[in-house]
């Protein structure tokens, strides 16, 4: 639409050049006429430049242009010989008829378009009647031409914008579809790699004589079964959506590797009015699982406690142990505190606080919104 306005302006200026070339003698004041044409050319160039740089039609500049053209209509009428007022020699009339298309293309509200068009048409009619004594039977049809041009331009621009929105929506859908296809392909590739390497190794270890500890053998078998389900589902995991059930399952899994977890979650059992969001549940279970894994690997104890509390808008779960503890300020990335717990909670608007000291055990408190 910016290009359309630019081409209309150039067409209007070309029309003025043709009129001056063929009927230059009809302008009593040559210097004044040349000055008006120069002003029109400069103003048109500035308008096109501003809109081109903005990449859109600037409503404020088009409004100023309408006022400028209205003033130029009066000046043009004064510079044209009275006997030529109602002919094409009064070049400001055809010029503003052509350039008024920009008003229809710019403004989205039809009332605004018609109001600005009325100002332009009224200026033309008054100058034509008072300066050139143009008869009403000629002035009125000429004035109505402005409304025809701007209204049609407004309707066309409205359709252009609607088509643009439709195209944008289709493009967004196409990009989303391509992203989903890429993600599915990536998951399938990862699933094949897991199946051919990690899963085969786990299942071989679970069936063979290499693991003599019954608890560890049971844990490896359980992990192999989980991984097979994960792989067969193309790399997607349908985790539990119930927080209490997920915690109970997590406690059972940790028991297979010798970590006894006391679960105090009566608050979850009693809170039946508003279930936590499944996304929140998944993040909490992952973070709690990582915290319990850290107990097994680093705390030097085989016992931990998980407590859950429900508040009106938040969920608070703590994981505590009486192990060797550590200095949180000196924690290494291997503890998984940042990537697997703190960052995970932050993604859903939650927080993780860690209280620990060497020889004093560890308390990790997780707080997340319920929705």
N, C-alpha and C positions, 0 to 999 in steps of 0.2 A: 504493500500500500504506500510505503514511502516512495518507491520508484514510480508508482502511478501518479502521485502528487507532483513529483519532479517532472514527469513527462507532460502533465497538464500545464504546469507553469511554463515549460519551454514552448509548448504549443501556443499558449497565450501570448508570449513574447514574440514568437514568430508571426502570429496574426497581426500584432502591432507593427512589426517591420514591414509587412506587406501593405498595410493601410498607408503608412507613411510614404512608402515608395510610390504608390499609385495615386495618392491624394494629398500630397504634402502641402499643396497650395491652399487647402481648406483650413489651415491652422494659422490664424493671424499672428500669434506670438510663437515664433520658431524656437527661441531660446527657452521659453517656459515649457513648451512641449518636449523639447529635448531633455530638460531637467526632470520632468515627470517620468519620461521613459527611463532615464538613468536611475532614478529612485526606485522604480518598479523592478528593474533588473537587479540592482544591488539587494533590495529587500527579498526578492525571490531566491537569489543565490544564498543569502544568509539563512533563510528558512530551510532550504534544501540541505544545507551543510549541517545545521543543528539537528535536524531530524535524522539525517544519515548517520551522524556520529552517535546519536541516541539509539539507533536501530529501531525506532518507532516514531509515529507521529506525535509530536509534543502538543498536548492540548493547549498549554499556555501560549506557545508560540503561534499556533493556528488562530487562537482568539485574538492575539495582537495583529496578526495578518488580516483578519476580517475587519478590524477597526481601521487599519491602514488602507485597505481597499475601499472602504466606505468613504474615507477622506479623499482618496484619489479619484473616486467617482465625481465628487463635487468639483475638484480641481480640473479634471478632464472635461467636464461639462463647460466650465468657464473658459477653457482654452480652445474649445471648438466653436466655429462660427455658428451662430444661432440657426441659420438655414440648414445646417448639416447635423443638427442635434439628434434628430430621430433616424439618422442613417448610420451605417457602419463606420463613418468617419469619426464618430464619438467612440473611439476605440476602447475606452474604459468599460463600456457596457459589455461587449463580447468577451473582453479579458476577464472581467469578474464573473461572467456566466461560466466560463471555462474553469477558472480557478476555484469557484465555489464548491466544486466536487470535493476538494480537500476537507471542507467542513463536514460533509456527510460521511467521509471516510474516517474522520478523527474521533468524533464524539459518539459514545455508546447509547446515550439517551436521546430518543427521537425529539423530546421536548426541547432539549438544548439545541439540537440541530435546527429545528424550526424557528426557535427564538433568534438565533444568530442569522439565519436566512432572512427572517422578517426585517432585521435591522439593515441588512444589505439591500433588500428589495425596496424598503421604504426610502432609504437614502437615494437610490436611483430614481424612484418615482418623483420625489420632491425636487431633486435637481433637474430632472427632465421637464417637469411642468413649470417650475419657477424660472429656470434659466433659459431653456430652449422653447418654452411655451408649447411643449409637445401635447397633442390632444390625448384625453384620457383613453379613447378607444385604442390608441397605440401603446400608451404607457402601461396600462393594466396587464395586457397579455405578456408584454416584455418582463414585467416584474414577476409574474407567476412562473416564468421560466426558471427563475432561481430555485423555487420550491421543487420543481420537477427534478432538477439536477441533483440537489442535495438529498432529497428523499430517496431517490433511486440509489445514489451512492451509499447512503446509510444502510439500505436493505442489502446491498451487495457486500458491504463490509461486515455486516452482521453474519451473513452466510459464510464469508471467509473465516471469520473467527470461530464459528461453530465447526467448520470443517477442520480448522487447525486443532481445536480441542479433541475432536474425534481422532485425528491423526496422532496427536500426542498420546492419547489413551492407548491406541493400538500399538504404538511404539513401546510404551511402558510394558504392556502385556507381552510383547514379543521379547523384550529384554529379560523379563522375569521368567518366561518360558525357557529361554536359552540358558539362564542361570540355573534353573531347576534341572535341565538336562545335563548341564556340566557337572552339577553336584551329584546327580545320580550316577553318572559315568565314573566320577572320582570315587564315590562310595563303593561302586562295584569293583573298581580296580583295587582299592584297599582291601575289600573283602576277599578277593582272590589271593592277594598276597598273604593275608592272615591265614586263609585256609591252607595254602600250600606250605607255609612255614610254621607259624606259631601254633596253630591248631593241631597240626600233625604231631608236633613235638609234645604238646601237652597230653594229647590222647595216648601217645606211645608211653610217656612216663606214667600216666594213670593206670595203664594196663600191665606194665612191665614190673620187674622185680627191683628196679633201681631205687625206689623210695621205700624205705623200711618203716618209717614212722606212719602209723595208721591215720593219725589226724591229718598230717600233711598230704598223704595220698588221697584222702577224702576231699581235702580242699582243692588239690590239683584236678581231681575228677570233676568237682563242681564248677571250677573255673573253665575247664574244657567244655563242659555242657553249655555253660553260658556263652562262651565264645562261638560255639557251633550255631546256637540260635541267632547270635548277632550276625554271623557271616551269612547264614541262610536267609536272613531278612535284609540282605544288601546293605549292611552297615548301618542300619537304624535300630535303635533300641526302644522297645515299648516298656518303659520303666513304670513302676507303680505310681498311681495318681493319688493313693491314700497314704498320708504321711505316717500314720501309726503302723499300717501294714508294711510300709517300706522300712521303717525302723526295726520292726520285729524280724523281717527277713535279713536285714543287715546284721543284727545281733546273732542270728543263726549262722550266717556265713563267717563271722569273725570267730565263732566258737570252733569252727572246723580247723582253725589254725592256732587254737589254744588260748585265745583271748576271751576271757569271761567279761561280759558287759551287763551291768545292772541297768535296766531300762525303767525309768520313772516317767511314765507318759499317760497317767490317768487324765490329765487335762485334755489330751487329744481325744481320748475316748468319750469324754463328756461334751466336747465342743462339736455338736452336730448341727448347729444352726448355719454356720458358714464354713464350708470346706476350703482349705487353702487352694490357691491356684496350682494346677498341675506343673506349670513351669517353676514355681517357687519350690514345690515339693522335690522336683528333680534336682535343682541346685542344692537344696539343703541336704538331701541324701548323699550327693556326691561329696559335698564338703565334710559331712560327718564321717563318711567312709574314709576320707583322706586323713582326718584327725585320728580315727581309731587305728589306721595303718601306721601312723606315726608313733602311737603308743606301743604297738607291737615291735616296731623296728628300733625305737630310740629310748623309750622310757625305762626299759629294764624291768617291767612288771607285767603280769598276765591278767590284770584286772582294771576295768575302767567303769565309769558311771556316766550315763547319758540321761539328762533331765530335760523335759519339754514343758514349756509354759505357753499358754495362749492368752493374748491380750486382745482388746477390741479390734485393733488394726494391725497388730504385729505378732510374730511368732518368735519366741526366744528358746533356743536349745543350747545347752552347755554340755561339754565333754570334759570330764575331769579324771585325773589319775594321780597316784601318789608315788610316781616314779622319780627318776633322777633329776628331772627338770632341766632347764637351760636358760641362758640369757637371751631373751627375744631380740635384743639389739644386735646380737652376734649370730643369729640364726642363719644357717646357710640355705642356699636354694634347694638343697637336697631334702630338706624337711617338707617341702611342698606347701609351706604356709602362705606364700604370696600368690603363686600361680593357681594352686588348687583350692585354696580356701578364701583368702582375702579378696583376690580379684574376682573370683566366682560370685561372691556375695555382692560385690560392688556392681556387677552387671545387672542385678535386679533391684538395685536400690537398698541393699542390705549392708550390714557392717559385721566385722569380726574383731573381737578384742581378745588378746592373749595375755594371760597372767602366769608368769613362771619365774623361777629362780633356781640356780643349781642346788640340788638336794631338797627342793620344796615342792616338787610335783608341778603339774600344769593344769590350768583351767582355760578352756577356749569357749567363749560365749558368742553364739551366732544369733543375729537379730535380722529378721527380714519382714517386709510387708506381707500381709496375708493375700493380697491380690496384686 
